[in-house]
C-alpha cells in the first residue's frame, strides 16, 4: 500500500475520490493532530537539546524573510 497526501483544488476532485473510495479502490482518511504530534515526537527524540522559544522565533523569522525575498 502506498500513502500520498492530496490537496483538493476543485470540488469535482472530491467527488471523484469519494467514488473511488465507494468502489473500495482507495481509502480516505483525514489527518489528525496526533499524526502531527507523532512526527514532532520522532523529530524531538533525535535531538540532544530542546530549542528555546527565542531560537524557534529566530528560525521562523529567518524562514519568513527568505520567503518574502523570493
Secondary structure, 3 states (H helix, E strand, C coil): CCCCCCCCCCHHHHHHHHHHHHCCCCCCCCCCHHHHHHHHHHHHHCCCCCCCHHHHHHHHHHHHHHHHCC
